[in-house]
Amino acid sequence: MPVSPLRILFACLCATAGIATSPAAADPPAPARPTQVVLISFDGNREVAQWQRSRTLAAVTGARFTYFLSCVNLIARENRALYRPPGKKAGSSNVGFGSSKSDVAERLAQIWNARAEGHDIAGHACGHFDGKGWSTAQWMSEFTAFRTFVRDAYALNGIPGERAEWKQFAETEITGFRAPYLSTGANLDAALVRAGYRYNASAVSRGPVEPGEKDGVVQFALPLIPEGPNGRRVIAMDYNLFVRHSGGFEREDAGAVFENRAYTAFKAAFDEQLAGKRIPLEIGLHFTLMNGGAYWRALERFARDVCLRADTACISYADYVSRHRPVDASKVGNIGG
């Protein structure tokens, strides 16, 4: 169809006058996707070698971990009678005590170094008892014991060299908690509020879920993730993998089968979130090596693969709470009080 002379004249006039001739509007930029958060934690924290190994992994990957500390590991066995757990005789513990004063001293040094490197030291109670049936008062007793044995670890064990900031650290910086056996109840919730904890990482969810908040305490949940040939879900924690793979009995990881299954499950759960909603992914381990350390090797491979990514942040629970939740100053510094 011939072009109208009037249209040609209009275009020339617009060009001469510097008027744009209505180009197609540019598409708006796509909104930036949130960073994929990975929260890696360790329960118990007894073995000094595993402190060193985890800190080395963090140095290589830039990750920051959360260590859920059992306070009996800061009590030399000769002093075990000082601990009086709720409903148990004095000196009872499901996970033992520090083997000696020198053993405790080494562990204290590891805690301090980890804290200086930006890791999160949190509470895992003391004697690793199932507190599901405890009253609020019993939970408060356990929280008070935890604070006391961490704060006074040097003096109670007769260990020299206490850092000037140690007591302040014990009183104000340990603001997270995970219940032994992930066993919780309404009385725990009330005690956490009274004790001034900022977060609780004791729940389990079907898959990754956004952290919630209850009575001012941020709530985290270890997810059930698909694992193995049939994709059956399992808690993203080494102990649960250990029970599934070998019935909870030590076995040789022939051909790295257990390691590969754990790594594949961790990585698939990560990839799903990275491509999807980018909900934080939580993974938990213990310092005890299970099935020859298969799950530690799986975690190390996983962390090296994902934590260095520009779109991923491997951070601690405390980091997450600080970045995503406002600080309630009235509660800080009241742990176990």
N, C-alpha and C positions, 0 to 999 in steps of 0.2 A: 504494500500500500504506500503511495507517495506521501512523503512527509510534508505537512503544511508549512508554507512559508512563514506563517505567523509563529509557529512553534520554533522554527530555526531562529527567527528574529528574537524571540523571548530568551532562548538559551544564550544567544550572543550577548544580549543586554545584561543577563545575570552574570555571565563570566566577566564582562567588562566592569561591572559594579562590584565584583567580588562576592556575589550572593551564591550560596550553595544551592544546587539543584536537587535537594532531597534525596541523598544517598540512603541506602538501606541502613536502618539503625543497627549498631553493633550489639551482639549478644552480651548481656551482663556477665561479668566474670563469675565462675562457679564459686560458691562459698568454700572457704578453706576447710578441709576435713580435720577433725580433732586428732591430736597425737594419740597413737596407740599406747596405752599404759600397760606395763607388765609389773606385777607386784610379786616378788620372790621373797620367801621367808624361810627361816630355819627354827625348829622347835628344840628345846632342851639345852643345847649349846654346852655340852660337857667336854667333848674331846678337843684338846688344844690344837691338834693337827688339823681338824676340820675348821677351826677358826682361821688358821693360817691359809688353808686351801681356799676357803670362801673369799677371804680378803684378796688373795691373789687373783681369783676370777673377777672380782670387782675391779681391780686395778687394770686388768686387760680389757674389760668390756665397758667400763664407765658406769656399771650398775651400782645401785645403792640398795642394800638389803635391810630387812627387818629380822632381828634376832629375838625370839621369844624365850626369855631366860627363866630357867627353874632355879629358885634361890638356894635349894639344897646344895647345888654345885659350888656355892660360895661358903659352905660350912665344912670345915675339916671334920673328918669322921670322929675324931676324939671329942668334938664339941657338939655332936649330933643331938644330945639330950636338951640342948637349948631350944630346939624346935619342937613346938607343941601343936601338932595339926588338929583340926577340928574332928572330934569323935575318935581320935586315935591316941595311942600311948605316946609319950614323949620320945623323940628320936626315931619315929617311924617315917619311912619314905618308900615310895614305889620305884624310885630311880636312884637310890643310893645317896651318897654324899661325896664331897671332895675327898680324895684318897689321903691327902696330907696337906699341911700348911703350904708347902712349896707348890703343890699341884694347884691349890686355890690361888696362890700368888701369880702363877702363870696365867690362869684364866682371867684374873683381874686385869692383868696387863693387856690381854687380848681384847677385853671389853673396852678398855680405855682407848686403845689404838683404833678399834673399829669406830667408836664414837667420834674420834678425831678425824677420821676419814669420811665422815658424813653418813654413817649408817645409823639405823634406828634401833635402840635397845628397848625392848618392851617386856611385859610380864607374862609368865606362863605359870603363875602361882609358885608354890614351893615343892611339895612332896609328890606332885603329879597324882593326886587323888581325884576320883570322880565326884564332883561336887553337885551333881544334879539335884540331890535331895537336901542340900545344905540350906539352912536359913540365911537370911540377910546378915545376921550377926556372925554366923560362922564364916561366910564369905569375907566379911569385914575383918575378922580375926586373921584369915589367911592373907588378905591384902596388907594388913599391918605387919605380919611376920615378914612378908616379902620386902616391904620397905625397910624394915629394921635390919634384916640380914644383908641387904644390898648396901644400905647406907653405912652400916657399922662393920662391914666385912673385914677391913684391915684390923680394927681394934679387937673384935671378937675372936679373931684367929691369931692375934699377936704377930701380924705381918707389918714390917716397917715400910716406909716409902709412900704413904697415902698422898695422893695428889690434893692440892689445896682446894680444887673445885669438885672433888669426888662427892662430897655430901650434897652439894647443891645439885649436881647431876642426878643423884639418886632421888632427891626430893622433888625435882621439878621437870626433869626431862623424860622420865619413863611414863608415858601417857597412853600406851596401848596395851591391849590384853588379848590373849587367846586361851580359852579354857582347855585344860587337859582332857584328852579324848573327845574334844569338841563337844563336851557335855555341858549343857546350859539349862537355864530355867528362869522363871520370873524373879526369883530372889537374887540371882546373879545380876539381872538388869538393874534392880534397885540398888545393889551394892556398888556397881560400877558408877552409878550417878553419885552416890554418897562419897565414893572414894576419889572422884574427880578425874576418872579416865576420859580421854577424848575419843577413843575408838575401841571397838570390840571386833576381833577377827575370828569369831568362834562358830559362825553359821556355815551351813552347806546349802547350795542351791543347785537346781537341775542343770543349769548352764551358767555362763558368766552373766551377772546382773549388776546394774548400777548400784553403788553403795547407797544405802539409805541412812536415816537418822531416827533415833528413838530416845526421847527425853534428853536431847542434846548430845548423845553419844553416837558417833558415826558407826554404822554397822556394815561389815564386810562379810563375804561368804566365799569359801572355797567352792569352785564349781565341780559338778559332775561332768566329765568330758568323755566323748567316745574313745574307746581303746580296744586294740586287738583286732583279730580277723573279722569278728562279728560286730564290731563297733559298739559293744556294750559299755554303758557309762560307768565311770569310776571316779571317786574323788581325786582331784589333781594333787595327790600327795603320795610320797614314796611308800609309806606304810601300807596304804590301800592297794597300790600296785604290787607290793611285796606279797600281800595276802592273796591277791588274785593269781599271781604268777607261780607262786610256790607254796601256797597254803600257809604262809607265815614261817616257813622253815627255810634255813639257809641252803641254797643250791648254787652250784657253779653256773655262771652265765655263759654256757657253752655257745660259741658262735655269736656272742653279744645279742642274743635274742631278746632278753629282758631290756637291755639298754636300748635297742632299736625300737622296741614297742613303746617304751616310755617316751623316747625322743619324738617318734612319729605322732604320738597322741598330743604331746605338748605343742609341736609345730602345727599340727592340723587345727588345734583350738585357736592358736595365734592367727593363722592364715584366715580362718573364718571371721574373726573379729576385724582383722585388717581390711578385708574386702567388704565387711558389713557395717555394723553399728559402732564398732570400735569401743566396745565396753571393756573396761579394765579386765585383764586376765590375771588370776591369782594362782600361784603354784607354791606348794609347801613341801619342805623336806625336813628331815631330822639329821642330827650330827652322827647318828648311828649309821654305819654302812650296811646296807641290806643287799643280799644276793651279790656279794663281792663288790659292792660299790656301783652296781649297774645304774642306779637312779641318779647318783651324783654325776657319773659320766654323761648320762643323757641330759642332765641340766646344764652341764658345762658346754656341751655342743649347742644346745638350744640358746643359751645366753650369748655365746659367741656369734651365732647366726642372726639374732634379732636385736640385741641391745645396742649395737653400733649403728643401726639404721637411723636415718635422719627423721623418719616418720614415727619413731618409737622411743619411749622413755621408760627405762627400767628403774623404777624409783621405789622408795620405801613407803610403808603405810603412813608414817608420820609426814613424809613429803606430800603425799596425796592429800591428806587432811589439811595441811597448811595451804596448799595451792587451791583447794576447792571448797574449803569450809572456813568461816571466820573463827578466830580464836576467842574462846570465852575466858577472859582473863581471870574471872572469879574462881575458875576450877584449876588452873595451872598451879602446881605447887602443893596440891592437897592429896597426893596419892597415898592411899591407905589411911588417911586421917579420919 
